[in-house]
Amino acid sequence: MELYTIALLTCCLFIILYMRRKKKNQTQNQAMAGIYKNLLNEHIRYYQLLNDNEKGRFEKLVNEFLQYVRIEGVGTDVTDLDKVYIAASAVVPIFGFPDWKYRNLTNVILYPDTFDHNFQFEGDERNILGMVGSGYMNGQMLLSRAALIKAFSTSSGTEHTAIHEFVHLLDMSDGATDGVPENLMRHEYAVPWLKMMHEEMRAIEQGRSDINPYAVTNEAEFLAVTSEYFFQKPEKFKQHHPEMYAQMSRIFGQTPPGADS
């Protein structure tokens, strides 16, 4: 009887401690959600242009992302604004797919500036702004903090390193990094998209396109580079590349806010 009483008391104590910890975590999460919401409202133009219902959904996706992906700094501190920048960059390309999770990502590692192929951020060979890890770095994304901040500035232009890398993750989620994200797009769109890609690649090579020449590296880079442009300057992209804009709207299941401004 005495052992039963001890076991019962231990069980009750465990439940009480668990509930207290759960309540504390919920309070902390709610507080952080409020901070993230304010930062979204102050710094993320994509979010600012959404209606109230869409803003609520965007906030939910940002909070979920920050719960299942760890963000850490190497040689730099990670601020709440850095976290919001990264989470917003992750959410923007999947906003047309509310249930999407980046199952091929566990960590985002933030470097102060450019880094090299050995992941060093000092020396003369630093020319990488972002990359998705492979091999022993599988599940990791590396980003330059300087490039991340610039992408959300008013002088950003059509480039957005973080969105570029998250689009690579979307592309490779079907098992092939080939510029055709089959998990996102309907099968009948694949062939027209490939044809459109190769036609635009030729236009870039011939100097007849305003798309960053890095896009001609291969099909995967073409998708990532044009996605930066599509989400960063949707109104300009729609004006200069109307057919590609329509096709990318189908691929990503959305019309980026600001496209008709």
C-alpha positions as CSV (number, residue, x, y, z in Angstrom):
1,M,0.0,0.0,0.0
2,E,2.9,2.3,0.9
3,L,4.6,1.6,-2.4
4,Y,1.4,2.3,-4.3
5,T,1.0,5.7,-2.5
6,I,4.6,6.7,-3.3
7,A,4.1,5.7,-7.0
8,L,0.8,7.6,-7.1
9,L,2.4,10.7,-5.6
10,T,5.4,10.5,-7.9
11,C,3.1,10.2,-10.9
12,C,1.0,13.2,-9.7
13,L,4.2,15.3,-9.2
14,F,5.4,14.4,-12.7
15,I,2.1,15.4,-14.2
16,I,2.1,18.7,-12.3
17,L,5.7,19.5,-13.4
18,Y,4.9,18.5,-17.0
19,M,1.8,20.8,-17.1
20,R,3.8,23.7,-15.6
21,R,6.5,23.3,-18.1
22,K,4.0,23.0,-20.9
23,K,2.2,26.2,-19.8
24,K,5.6,28.0,-19.5
25,N,6.5,26.9,-23.1
26,Q,3.2,28.0,-24.4
27,T,3.6,31.4,-22.7
28,Q,7.1,31.8,-24.2
29,N,5.9,30.7,-27.7
30,Q,3.0,33.2,-27.5
31,A,5.4,36.0,-26.5
32,M,7.8,35.1,-29.4
33,A,4.9,34.9,-31.8
34,G,4.0,38.5,-30.9
35,I,7.6,39.6,-31.4
36,Y,7.7,37.9,-34.8
37,K,4.4,39.4,-35.9
38,N,5.7,42.9,-35.1
39,L,8.9,42.2,-37.1
40,L,7.0,40.8,-40.0
41,N,4.8,43.9,-40.1
42,E,7.9,46.2,-39.9
43,H,10.3,44.5,-42.3
44,I,8.7,42.0,-44.7
45,R,7.0,43.6,-47.7
46,Y,5.5,40.4,-48.9
47,Y,3.7,40.1,-45.6
48,Q,2.7,43.7,-45.5
49,L,0.8,43.3,-48.8
50,L,-1.3,40.4,-47.7
51,N,-4.9,40.7,-46.4
52,D,-5.7,39.9,-42.7
53,N,-6.5,36.2,-43.2
54,E,-3.4,35.7,-45.3
55,K,-1.3,37.5,-42.7
56,G,-2.6,35.1,-40.0
57,R,-1.7,32.1,-42.2
58,F,1.8,33.5,-42.9
59,E,2.4,34.1,-39.2
60,K,1.4,30.5,-38.5
61,L,3.8,29.1,-41.1
62,V,6.6,31.3,-39.8
63,N,6.1,30.1,-36.2
64,E,5.9,26.5,-37.3
65,F,9.1,26.8,-39.3
66,L,11.0,28.3,-36.4
67,Q,9.8,25.4,-34.2
68,Y,11.2,22.6,-36.4
69,V,14.3,24.3,-37.9
70,R,17.2,25.3,-35.7
71,I,19.0,28.6,-36.7
72,E,22.5,29.1,-35.4
73,G,25.3,31.6,-36.1
74,V,28.9,31.0,-36.9
75,G,31.0,34.0,-36.1
76,T,27.9,36.1,-35.6
77,D,24.9,36.4,-33.3
78,V,21.5,35.5,-34.5
79,T,18.8,38.1,-33.8
80,D,15.0,37.7,-33.7
81,L,15.0,39.7,-37.0
82,D,17.5,37.3,-38.6
83,K,15.1,34.4,-37.6
84,V,12.1,36.3,-39.2
85,Y,14.1,37.0,-42.3
86,I,15.0,33.3,-42.7
87,A,11.5,32.0,-41.8
88,A,9.8,34.5,-44.2
89,S,12.2,33.5,-47.0
90,A,11.2,29.9,-46.4
91,V,7.5,30.6,-46.3
92,V,7.2,32.9,-49.4
93,P,7.8,30.1,-52.0
94,I,5.5,27.6,-50.2
95,F,2.7,30.1,-49.4
96,G,0.6,28.5,-52.0
97,F,1.0,25.1,-50.3
98,P,-0.1,25.6,-46.7
99,D,0.7,22.1,-45.5
100,W,4.2,22.1,-46.9
101,K,7.1,21.2,-44.5
102,Y,10.8,21.4,-45.4
103,R,11.4,17.8,-44.4
104,N,14.9,17.9,-46.0
105,L,16.1,20.7,-43.7
106,T,17.0,20.6,-40.0
107,N,19.4,23.5,-39.5
108,V,20.2,26.9,-41.0
109,I,23.7,28.2,-40.3
110,L,24.2,31.9,-40.5
111,Y,27.7,33.3,-41.4
112,P,28.5,37.0,-41.0
113,D,29.3,37.4,-44.7
114,T,30.5,35.4,-47.7
115,F,32.3,32.1,-47.1
116,D,34.3,29.5,-49.1
117,H,33.8,25.9,-50.0
118,N,35.5,24.8,-46.8
119,F,32.9,26.9,-44.9
120,Q,35.5,29.5,-43.8
121,F,34.5,33.1,-43.5
122,E,38.0,34.5,-43.5
123,G,40.5,34.6,-46.4
124,D,40.5,35.6,-50.1
125,E,38.5,32.7,-51.5
126,R,35.2,33.8,-50.0
127,N,32.6,34.1,-52.7
128,I,29.6,32.0,-51.6
129,L,26.4,33.8,-50.4
130,G,24.4,30.7,-49.6
131,M,24.2,26.9,-50.2
132,V,22.3,23.8,-49.4
133,G,24.5,21.2,-47.8
134,S,25.1,17.7,-49.1
135,G,26.9,14.6,-47.8
136,Y,27.8,15.1,-44.2
137,M,26.2,18.5,-44.4
138,N,22.9,17.1,-45.6
139,G,19.9,18.8,-44.0
140,Q,21.9,22.0,-43.5
141,M,21.5,25.4,-45.2
142,L,24.3,28.0,-45.0
143,L,23.5,31.6,-45.5
144,S,25.5,34.9,-45.5
145,R,23.9,37.3,-43.0
146,A,25.0,40.3,-45.0
147,A,23.2,38.8,-48.1
148,L,20.1,38.0,-46.0
149,I,19.8,41.5,-44.7
150,K,20.4,43.1,-48.2
151,A,17.6,40.9,-49.7
152,F,15.1,42.7,-47.5
153,S,16.4,46.2,-48.0
154,T,14.9,48.7,-50.4
155,S,17.9,48.5,-52.6
156,S,17.7,44.7,-53.0
157,G,16.8,44.6,-56.7
158,T,15.8,41.2,-58.1
159,E,18.2,39.1,-56.0
160,H,17.3,37.2,-52.8
161,T,19.9,34.6,-51.7
162,A,17.7,32.9,-49.0
163,I,14.7,32.4,-51.4
164,H,17.2,31.1,-53.9
165,E,18.3,28.4,-51.5
166,F,14.8,27.5,-50.3
167,V,13.7,27.0,-53.9
168,H,16.7,24.6,-54.3
169,L,15.2,22.6,-51.4
170,L,11.8,22.5,-53.0
171,D,13.4,21.4,-56.3
172,M,15.3,18.6,-54.7
173,S,12.4,17.4,-52.6
174,D,11.3,15.0,-55.5
175,G,14.8,13.4,-55.5
176,A,16.2,15.3,-58.4
177,T,17.7,18.8,-58.5
178,D,16.7,19.6,-62.1
179,G,14.7,22.8,-62.1
180,V,11.5,20.9,-62.3
181,P,9.9,20.7,-58.9
182,E,7.5,17.8,-59.6
183,N,6.2,17.8,-56.0
184,L,4.8,21.3,-56.6
185,M,3.8,21.3,-60.3
186,R,1.2,19.3,-62.2
187,H,2.7,16.8,-64.6
188,E,1.4,18.5,-67.8
189,Y,3.3,21.7,-66.9
190,A,6.7,20.0,-66.9
191,V,7.4,19.9,-70.6
192,P,6.2,23.5,-71.4
193,W,8.3,24.7,-68.4
194,L,11.5,23.0,-69.7
195,K,10.9,24.4,-73.2
196,M,10.4,27.9,-71.7
197,M,13.6,27.5,-69.6
198,H,15.8,26.6,-72.5
199,E,14.4,29.4,-74.7
200,E,15.0,32.0,-72.0
201,M,18.5,30.5,-71.4
202,R,19.3,31.2,-75.0
203,A,18.0,34.7,-74.7
204,I,20.2,35.3,-71.6
205,E,23.2,34.0,-73.5
206,Q,22.5,36.3,-76.4
207,G,22.0,39.3,-74.1
208,R,18.3,39.6,-74.8
209,S,17.1,39.1,-71.2
210,D,17.3,41.0,-67.9
211,I,17.5,37.8,-65.9
212,N,20.8,37.3,-64.0
213,P,23.2,35.3,-66.3
214,Y,23.9,32.9,-63.4
215,A,20.6,31.3,-64.5
216,V,22.3,29.7,-67.5
217,T,24.5,27.5,-65.2
218,N,21.9,24.7,-65.4
219,E,18.2,24.1,-65.0
220,A,18.3,24.1,-61.2
221,E,20.0,27.4,-61.1
222,F,17.6,28.8,-63.7
223,L,14.6,27.9,-61.4
224,A,16.2,29.4,-58.3
225,V,17.4,32.6,-60.0
226,T,14.1,33.3,-61.8
227,S,12.2,32.5,-58.5
228,E,14.2,35.3,-56.8
229,Y,13.1,37.7,-59.5
230,F,9.5,36.4,-59.5
231,F,9.1,37.0,-55.7
232,Q,11.3,40.1,-55.3
233,K,9.9,42.1,-58.2
234,P,6.7,40.4,-59.3
235,E,5.3,43.5,-61.2
236,K,8.5,43.9,-63.2
237,F,8.8,40.2,-63.8
238,K,5.2,40.0,-65.1
239,Q,5.8,43.0,-67.4
240,H,9.1,41.6,-68.9
241,H,8.3,37.9,-68.8
242,P,4.5,37.5,-68.9
243,E,4.5,33.8,-70.1
244,M,7.1,32.8,-67.6
245,Y,5.3,34.7,-64.9
246,A,2.0,32.8,-65.6
247,Q,3.9,29.5,-65.6
248,M,5.7,30.2,-62.3
249,S,2.4,31.3,-60.8
250,R,1.1,27.8,-61.6
251,I,4.3,26.1,-60.2
252,F,4.1,28.0,-56.9
253,G,0.3,28.0,-56.7
254,Q,0.2,31.8,-56.0
255,T,0.2,35.2,-57.4
256,P,2.8,37.2,-55.4
257,P,1.4,40.2,-53.7
258,G,2.4,43.4,-55.5
259,A,2.3,41.8,-59.0
260,D,-0.4,44.1,-60.1
261,S,0.8,47.3,-58.4
